[in-house]
């Protein structure tokens, strides 16, 4: 089995509810920074956050990513995903380059159309409206192309001859070399996975696919990955792409884990999402050795080079660090992973 990378993915929930360790937005932000540091100490490869607007979740990624970078030295930091409908591509290019420079080139930025949300026309509240005849997905892809061009050093503006005496091209500043190769597209279908390959982006595939062919989730996701890699090869890109999948894994090692999560996870779920028949991946709950065996047989996990484990962030840093340590010690080695600092995980 090929060598794998693993990371955690936090949705950054916060609410003043009974039992919550993230009662405020400050709690959620500061604890995400501390969990990134703890994950690096464990030997985990990546610390990723999800971005949601108008909800009590993480919403403004670049200050957070920069703080995570300043608190760590080695671990990759990233998003899964930023909803491009809400973004100004050129301003985002400046922010992304600055965060990447602060991190020393560790930024792994996942972008996409975004997930279903409770707000009505949220991006319009930010001042962004699709062009005539353009869908939300079209708008996200258009902005993504502009963003890729900007961080790739394309001319995006002209000098003012009245000020400079010449008409010349200008690029967004700062530029961070190599960042353009570390952009990922969050894909929910096989077709958008192929589009990501055509655009030269890495692939992020979550625990949800907004299509269903009747096969188990991991097989459908593995097919998406295969089609993505084929499309990448057809484009003749000079580098090898990266592919990540996300999994919900809750190992039971103490009585408190049983109180929180019970003994059994659930299998794939099928439902309608925005009117489309969709397939949701399972949750893995149980003893670490059983989860390890199940993940090792997961076709999409086998096909990906990176696996992101979602964390119940409202349970606090110490609890989630223990989950990540259990995954690192007893589960991830079964899928071909070796810790970055192997001496600390024995």
WOZI-V853608 format. One record per residue. N is the residue number from 0. RES is the residue in one small letter. SS is DSSP state (@ for helix, = for strand, . for the rest). OMEGA is omega in whole degrees, -180 to 180 (999 if undefined). NEAR is the number of other C-alpha atoms within 8 Angstrom. Layout:
# WOZI-V853608
n: <N:N>
res: <RES:RES>
ss: <SS:SS>
omega: <OMEGA:OMEGA>
near: <NEAR:NEAR>
This chain:
# WOZI-V853608
n: <0:1:2:3:4:5:6:7:8:9:10:11:12:13:14:15:16:17:18:19:20:21:22:23:24:25:26:27:28:29:30:31:32:33:34:35:36:37:38:39:40:41:42:43:44:45:46:47:48:49:50:51:52:53:54:55:56:57:58:59:60:61:62:63:64:65:66:67:68:69:70:71:72:73:74:75:76:77:78:79:80:81:82:83:84:85:86:87:88:89:90:91:92:93:94:95:96:97:98:99:100:101:102:103:104:105:106:107:108:109:110:111:112:113:114:115:116:117:118:119:120:121:122:123:124:125:126:127:128:129:130:131:132:133:134:135:136:137:138:139:140:141:142:143:144:145:146:147:148:149:150:151:152:153:154:155:156:157:158:159:160:161:162:163:164:165:166:167:168:169:170:171:172:173:174:175:176:177:178:179:180:181:182:183:184:185:186:187:188:189:190:191:192:193:194:195:196:197:198:199:200:201:202:203:204:205:206:207:208:209:210:211:212:213:214:215:216:217:218:219:220:221:222:223:224:225:226:227:228:229:230:231:232:233:234:235:236:237:238:239:240:241:242:243:244:245:246:247:248:249:250:251:252:253:254:255:256:257:258:259:260:261:262:263:264:265:266:267:268:269:270:271:272:273:274:275:276:277:278:279:280:281:282:283:284:285:286:287:288:289:290:291:292:293:294:295:296:297:298:299:300:301:302:303:304:305:306:307:308:309:310:311:312:313:314:315:316:317:318:319:320:321:322:323:324:325:326:327:328:329:330:331:332:333:334:335:336:337:338:339:340:341:342:343:344:345>
res: <x:x:x:x:x:x:x:x:x:x:x:x:x:x:x:x:x:x:x:x:x:x:x:x:x:x:x:x:x:x:x:x:x:x:x:x:x:x:x:x:x:x:x:x:x:x:x:x:x:x:x:x:x:x:x:x:x:x:x:x:x:x:x:x:x:x:x:x:x:x:x:x:x:x:x:x:x:x:x:x:x:x:x:x:x:x:x:x:x:x:x:x:x:x:x:x:x:x:x:x:x:x:x:x:x:x:x:x:x:x:x:x:x:x:x:x:x:x:x:x:x:x:x:x:x:x:x:x:x:x:x:x:x:x:x:x:x:x:x:x:x:x:x:x:x:x:x:x:x:x:x:x:x:x:x:x:x:x:x:x:x:x:x:x:x:x:x:x:x:x:x:x:x:x:x:x:x:x:x:x:x:x:x:x:x:x:x:x:x:x:x:x:x:x:x:x:x:x:x:x:x:x:x:x:x:x:x:x:x:x:x:x:x:x:x:x:x:x:x:x:x:x:x:x:x:x:x:x:x:x:x:x:x:x:x:x:x:x:x:x:x:x:x:x:x:x:x:x:x:x:x:x:x:x:x:x:x:x:x:x:x:x:x:x:x:x:x:x:x:x:x:x:x:x:x:x:x:x:x:x:x:x:x:x:x:x:x:x:x:x:x:x:x:x:x:x:x:x:x:x:x:x:x:x:x:x:x:x:x:x:x:x:x:x:x:x:x:x:x:x:x:x:x:x:x:x:x:x:x:x:x:x:x:x:x:x:x:x:x:x:x:x:x:x:x:x>
ss: <.:.:.:=:=:=:=:=:=:=:.:.:.:.:.:.:.:.:.:.:.:.:.:.:@:@:@:@:@:@:@:@:@:@:@:@:@:@:@:@:@:@:.:.:.:=:=:=:=:.:.:.:.:.:.:.:.:.:.:.:@:@:@:@:@:@:@:@:@:@:@:.:.:.:.:=:=:=:=:=:=:=:=:@:@:@:.:.:@:@:@:@:@:@:@:@:@:@:@:@:@:@:@:.:.:.:=:=:=:=:=:=:.:.:.:.:.:.:.:.:.:@:@:@:@:.:.:.:.:.:.:.:.:.:.:@:@:@:@:@:@:@:@:@:@:@:@:@:@:@:@:.:.:.:.:.:=:=:.:.:@:@:@:@:.:.:.:.:=:=:.:.:.:.:.:.:.:.:@:@:@:@:=:=:=:=:=:.:.:@:@:@:@:@:@:@:@:@:.:.:.:=:=:=:=:.:.:=:=:.:.:.:.:.:.:.:@:@:@:@:@:@:@:@:@:@:@:@:@:@:@:@:@:@:@:.:.:.:.:.:.:.:=:=:=:=:=:=:=:=:=:.:.:.:@:@:@:@:@:@:@:.:.:.:.:=:.:.:=:=:=:=:=:.:.:=:=:=:=:=:.:.:=:=:=:=:.:@:@:@:@:@:@:@:@:@:.:.:@:@:@:@:@:.:.:=:=:=:=:=:=:.:@:@:@:.:@:@:@:@:@:@:@:@:@:@:@:@:@:@:@:@:@:@:@:.:=:.:.:.:.:@:@:@:.:.>
omega: <-179:176:-179:166:176:177:172:177:180:174:175:178:171:-179:180:-178:179:178:-178:174:176:-175:-179:175:178:177:-176:-179:-176:180:176:177:-179:179:175:178:180:179:177:179:179:-178:-179:-169:-172:176:-174:178:176:-175:177:179:177:178:180:178:179:-172:-176:-166:-167:172:180:180:179:178:176:180:-179:-178:-176:-178:-170:-169:173:177:-175:-179:177:6:169:178:-174:178:-176:-168:165:-170:-177:176:177:178:176:-179:-178:179:179:179:-180:178:177:-177:-174:177:-179:-176:174:-166:176:-180:180:174:-178:-176:176:-175:-177:-178:176:179:-176:-179:177:176:176:178:-177:178:175:175:180:179:-176:176:175:179:177:-179:180:-180:178:-180:178:178:177:179:180:179:-177:-179:176:176:179:174:-177:179:-180:174:178:-179:180:-180:-172:-178:179:173:-178:-179:179:175:174:177:2:170:177:-176:177:-178:-177:178:-179:174:-177:175:177:-171:178:179:176:-177:180:172:178:177:178:178:179:-180:179:179:171:-174:169:178:-171:177:179:171:-177:172:-178:179:179:179:178:-174:-176:179:177:179:177:176:177:-180:179:180:177:-178:177:179:178:-180:180:180:179:179:-172:-179:174:-180:172:-178:176:170:179:177:175:-174:-178:-178:179:178:-180:-179:-179:178:179:178:-177:-166:-177:-175:-171:171:177:179:177:174:180:180:178:177:-175:177:-178:176:-172:179:-179:180:-176:170:-180:179:177:179:-176:-177:178:178:179:179:-179:180:179:179:-177:-173:-179:175:179:-176:-177:174:-178:177:178:180:178:-178:175:-167:-178:178:172:-175:-176:-179:-178:175:177:176:-179:178:177:178:-178:-175:-164:-175:-174:178:-179:178:175:-177:172:-177:-180:176:-170:-178:-176:-179:-176:999>
near: <5:5:8:12:12:13:13:12:14:12:12:14:11:14:9:8:6:4:5:12:8:16:11:9:11:6:11:17:11:8:11:12:12:11:11:13:11:9:14:13:9:13:13:14:14:16:13:13:14:14:15:10:8:7:5:9:13:16:9:7:10:9:8:10:11:12:9:14:13:9:9:10:7:7:12:10:13:13:14:14:13:12:14:14:12:9:8:7:11:10:7:10:12:12:9:9:13:11:14:14:9:10:12:6:10:11:12:11:11:14:16:14:12:11:5:6:5:4:6:5:6:10:10:8:7:7:6:9:6:9:6:4:5:8:7:9:7:8:13:13:11:8:13:12:8:10:12:9:9:15:14:9:9:8:10:9:7:9:11:9:8:6:6:8:7:8:9:6:9:9:10:13:5:7:11:11:5:7:13:9:8:11:12:13:13:15:14:12:10:12:6:9:16:12:8:15:15:10:6:9:13:14:16:13:13:11:11:10:13:11:10:11:5:4:7:7:10:11:10:11:11:11:9:11:14:8:11:14:10:8:11:14:8:6:8:6:8:4:4:5:9:9:12:12:14:12:14:11:10:10:14:12:7:6:7:6:11:10:7:6:9:8:8:8:9:7:7:10:8:9:8:8:9:5:5:8:11:13:14:12:12:12:11:13:14:12:9:13:8:8:14:13:9:8:10:10:7:9:9:12:13:11:8:13:13:12:14:14:12:12:10:7:13:11:11:11:11:6:8:13:11:8:10:11:9:11:11:14:10:11:13:13:10:11:13:10:11:10:11:7:9:9:5:8:10:5>
